Structure formats: structure tokens, C-alpha cells
Amino acid sequence: MIKINADRKVIENLPPHILSNLGMNQIAYVRHTENDLYTVHAADGTEVSTFRNSLEAEDFIRLNNLTPITVH
């Protein structure tokens, strides 16, 4: 899993059109849902798939030659 070494405030304040293009075709992120599921999203936020645990979600990302990141 990669870690972004940037000030959280800088990342949070990026305009949506710039943020959505960062990492396209390179990264995908995993989000934990209220229903205790894990969703995989493309870098632009598009939901791709849903899994029962985070390991399955990360494996799915790696099988598609992308780098998983976690969003909190």
C-alpha cells in the first residue's frame, strides 16, 4: 500500500477536478461502508466493486495491476 506524504489539509483542499485525475489507471482506493462492507473505487471516485473484507478488496485491486490506498 502506498502512503501519500503530503499535508492532509493540502490534499483535502484540492479542487475536485484535479483530485479526481490523480492516479487514474494507477491507484484505486478502499472505503469501509456503514454496512460493514468494503467498496473499491477508481481514483476518480467511481465505485467498482464491493467485498466482505478489506483483504479481498485489496487483492482485487492488485489483480487489476493497480496500487491500493485506504481512505479514512
C-alpha atoms as an extended CHARMM CRD file, in Angstrom:
* protein
*
        72  EXT
         1         1  MET       CA              0.0000000000        0.0000000000        0.0000000000  PROA      1               0.0000000000
         2         2  ILE       CA              1.3490000000        3.4530000000       -0.8140000000  PROA      2               0.0000000000
         3         3  LYS       CA              1.3330000000        6.3860000000        1.5440000000  PROA      3               0.0000000000
         4         4  ILE       CA              0.9630000000        9.9480000000        0.3890000000  PROA      4               0.0000000000
         5         5  ASN       CA              3.4550000000       12.2140000000        2.1210000000  PROA      5               0.0000000000
         6         6  ALA       CA              1.5980000000       15.4930000000        1.9120000000  PROA      6               0.0000000000
         7         7  ASP       CA             -0.1110000000       17.7600000000        4.3790000000  PROA      7               0.0000000000
         8         8  ARG       CA             -3.6580000000       16.4510000000        4.8690000000  PROA      8               0.0000000000
         9         9  LYS       CA             -5.0380000000       19.9910000000        4.5250000000  PROA      9               0.0000000000
        10        10  VAL       CA             -3.3780000000       20.3750000000        1.1160000000  PROA      10              0.0000000000
        11        11  ILE       CA             -4.9590000000       17.1520000000       -0.1460000000  PROA      11              0.0000000000
        12        12  GLU       CA             -8.3730000000       17.9580000000        1.3370000000  PROA      12              0.0000000000
        13        13  ASN       CA             -8.3840000000       21.3720000000       -0.3500000000  PROA      13              0.0000000000
        14        14  LEU       CA             -7.5190000000       20.2120000000       -3.8610000000  PROA      14              0.0000000000
        15        15  PRO       CA            -10.2360000000       21.0980000000       -6.3700000000  PROA      15              0.0000000000
        16        16  PRO       CA            -12.3710000000       18.0500000000       -7.2690000000  PROA      16              0.0000000000
        17        17  HSD       CA            -11.3570000000       18.1080000000      -10.9380000000  PROA      17              0.0000000000
        18        18  ILE       CA             -7.6720000000       17.8630000000      -10.0110000000  PROA      18              0.0000000000
        19        19  LEU       CA             -8.1340000000       15.3360000000       -7.2190000000  PROA      19              0.0000000000
        20        20  SER       CA            -10.2480000000       13.0720000000       -9.4260000000  PROA      20              0.0000000000
        21        21  ASN       CA             -7.4740000000       12.7530000000      -12.0170000000  PROA      21              0.0000000000
        22        22  LEU       CA             -4.6800000000       11.9140000000       -9.5960000000  PROA      22              0.0000000000
        23        23  GLY       CA             -3.7030000000        8.2990000000      -10.0130000000  PROA      23              0.0000000000
        24        24  MET       CA             -6.1880000000        7.3050000000      -12.7070000000  PROA      24              0.0000000000
        25        25  ASN       CA             -5.0320000000        3.9660000000      -14.1590000000  PROA      25              0.0000000000
        26        26  GLN       CA             -2.5620000000        3.6520000000      -11.2770000000  PROA      26              0.0000000000
        27        27  ILE       CA             -4.4150000000        3.5720000000       -7.9760000000  PROA      27              0.0000000000
        28        28  ALA       CA             -7.7480000000        2.5560000000       -6.5230000000  PROA      28              0.0000000000
        29        29  TYR       CA             -8.9720000000        3.0480000000       -3.0160000000  PROA      29              0.0000000000
        30        30  VAL       CA            -10.8660000000        1.0060000000       -0.4850000000  PROA      30              0.0000000000
        31        31  ARG       CA            -13.6350000000        2.5220000000        1.5850000000  PROA      31              0.0000000000
        32        32  HSD       CA            -15.2930000000        0.8920000000        4.6060000000  PROA      32              0.0000000000
        33        33  THR       CA            -19.0820000000        1.3040000000        4.4550000000  PROA      33              0.0000000000
        34        34  GLU       CA            -21.6800000000        1.6370000000        7.1950000000  PROA      34              0.0000000000
        35        35  ASN       CA            -22.9310000000       -1.8570000000        6.2730000000  PROA      35              0.0000000000
        36        36  ASP       CA            -19.5320000000       -3.3140000000        7.2560000000  PROA      36              0.0000000000
        37        37  LEU       CA            -18.5990000000       -3.8920000000        3.6060000000  PROA      37              0.0000000000
        38        38  TYR       CA            -15.5900000000       -2.6460000000        1.6510000000  PROA      38              0.0000000000
        39        39  THR       CA            -16.0240000000       -0.8540000000       -1.6550000000  PROA      39              0.0000000000
        40        40  VAL       CA            -13.3230000000       -0.3910000000       -4.2660000000  PROA      40              0.0000000000
        41        41  HSD       CA            -13.2880000000        2.9270000000       -6.0850000000  PROA      41              0.0000000000
        42        42  ALA       CA            -11.3060000000        4.1950000000       -9.0490000000  PROA      42              0.0000000000
        43        43  ALA       CA             -9.1630000000        7.2620000000       -8.4000000000  PROA      43              0.0000000000
        44        44  ASP       CA            -11.9750000000        9.4680000000       -9.7000000000  PROA      44              0.0000000000
        45        45  GLY       CA            -14.4030000000        8.0710000000       -7.0950000000  PROA      45              0.0000000000
        46        46  THR       CA            -16.3210000000        5.6930000000       -9.3520000000  PROA      46              0.0000000000
        47        47  GLU       CA            -17.3840000000        2.6390000000       -7.3350000000  PROA      47              0.0000000000
        48        48  VAL       CA            -16.0610000000       -0.5050000000       -8.9890000000  PROA      48              0.0000000000
        49        49  SER       CA            -16.9630000000       -3.3950000000       -6.6910000000  PROA      49              0.0000000000
        50        50  THR       CA            -17.9490000000       -4.4270000000       -3.1440000000  PROA      50              0.0000000000
        51        51  PHE       CA            -16.3340000000       -7.0100000000       -0.8650000000  PROA      51              0.0000000000
        52        52  ARG       CA            -16.9070000000       -8.5040000000        2.5800000000  PROA      52              0.0000000000
        53        53  ASN       CA            -13.4200000000       -7.6760000000        3.8480000000  PROA      53              0.0000000000
        54        54  SER       CA            -10.5660000000       -5.3270000000        3.0880000000  PROA      54              0.0000000000
        55        55  LEU       CA             -8.1310000000       -8.0760000000        2.0800000000  PROA      55              0.0000000000
        56        56  GLU       CA            -10.4260000000       -9.2350000000       -0.7310000000  PROA      56              0.0000000000
        57        57  ALA       CA            -10.8080000000       -5.6330000000       -1.8650000000  PROA      57              0.0000000000
        58        58  GLU       CA             -7.0460000000       -5.0530000000       -1.8970000000  PROA      58              0.0000000000
        59        59  ASP       CA             -6.4440000000       -8.3510000000       -3.7270000000  PROA      59              0.0000000000
        60        60  PHE       CA             -8.9680000000       -7.2950000000       -6.3830000000  PROA      60              0.0000000000
        61        61  ILE       CA             -7.1010000000       -4.0170000000       -6.8520000000  PROA      61              0.0000000000
        62        62  ARG       CA             -3.7240000000       -5.7430000000       -7.1810000000  PROA      62              0.0000000000
        63        63  LEU       CA             -5.1220000000       -8.3240000000       -9.6360000000  PROA      63              0.0000000000
        64        64  ASN       CA             -6.0580000000       -5.3640000000      -11.8330000000  PROA      64              0.0000000000
        65        65  ASN       CA             -2.4750000000       -4.0370000000      -11.6930000000  PROA      65              0.0000000000
        66        66  LEU       CA             -3.3630000000       -1.0430000000       -9.5480000000  PROA      66              0.0000000000
        67        67  THR       CA             -1.9650000000        0.1330000000       -6.2130000000  PROA      67              0.0000000000
        68        68  PRO       CA             -4.4220000000        0.0930000000       -3.2910000000  PROA      68              0.0000000000
        69        69  ILE       CA             -4.7410000000        3.0540000000       -0.9650000000  PROA      69              0.0000000000
        70        70  THR       CA             -7.0250000000        3.4140000000        2.0360000000  PROA      70              0.0000000000
        71        71  VAL       CA             -9.2420000000        6.4370000000        2.5570000000  PROA      71              0.0000000000
        72        72  HSD       CA            -10.3200000000        7.2920000000        6.0970000000  PROA      72              0.0000000000
